[in-house]
């Protein structure tokens, strides 16, 4: 979660050079555990084993720089970029990204 938070903040800062920002950077995740920690950060006594860098996201969320929302695993569009997919799933992800075949 720390790596994607860092990337999202970098992209947010880059887009800020082109104009005003509209709210926090949105991160979509299928990790219900990560979302639960974000929704209820008071459970730190149960999450003491989590490394400091993993709390980076939570700190940025508190500052309203990033937000997280749940996306079911079956609807994860990023799968197109991270793993081999059957053609039906590949075509669905491609369409969700707005990509079209040329030629």
N, C-alpha and C positions, 0 to 999 in steps of 0.2 A: 504494500500500500504506500510505503514511503517513496518508492521509485516513481509510481504514477503520479503521486502528489507533486513531486518535484518537477516532472515533465509538464503537468497541467499548469503549475505556477509559471514555468518558463514561457509556455504558450500564451498564458494570460498576460504576462508582462509584454510579450511581443505584440499582441493585438492591442494593448493599451497605447502603443505608439501610433496607431492608426485612428484612434478615437476613444471616446469614453467607454468604460466597461459596463455591462449590464449584469450585475450580480456576480456571485461566486462561480468558479470553474466547476462544472458538473462532472462527477465521476460515476460511471455506471458499473456496478459490481454484482456478481452472483454469490458473493460470500456473505451469508446471513450473519456469521459471527462478527465480521468486521463492521457490518452495519449496526449490530446490536451494541458493540462497544461505542460506536459513534453516537447512537441514540441515547445511551445511558452511561456516560463516562464515570459515574460514581462507583462502578464495579472495579476500581483499580486494585482492590485487595485480591480479586480473583485473577487479575492480569499482571501481577508483578513480574512474572516470568517473561513478559514481552519486552524485547529490547527497546532501548530509548528511541532508536530511529523509527520504530513502528508507532510511537506516539507523535511523531512529526505530523501525520495527517490530522490527528485529533486537535493538536495545537493550532493548525492552520484552519480547521473547521470552526473552532471557537472564535477565531479572528474573522470569520465569514469570508475567507479567501477561497475555500473549496466546499463542496457539498457532495453527498453520496446518495445514490438511489439504487434500489434493487431492480435488477433485470434477471428474469429466469435464465438458467443456463441454456435452454433451447433457443432463446432469443438473443444470444450474445453475438452481435454483429462482428466483433473483433476476432471471432474464430476464423474468419476469412484470412486474416493476416498471421495467424499463429499456428494453424494446424491443417493437415490435409482433410478435405471434406468430400462427402459424396456430392454428385453434381446438383441434386435438388437443394441441399443446404447451401452449397456454393452460390447457386443462382439466386436464392433468397437473400443471402448476405450482400451479394453484388447489387441487387435491386434496392435493398435498404440503404446502401451507400450512394445510390443515384448513379451508378456506373452503367454504361451501355456498351454493347458490342459495336465496334466500328469495322466496316468492311465486309 
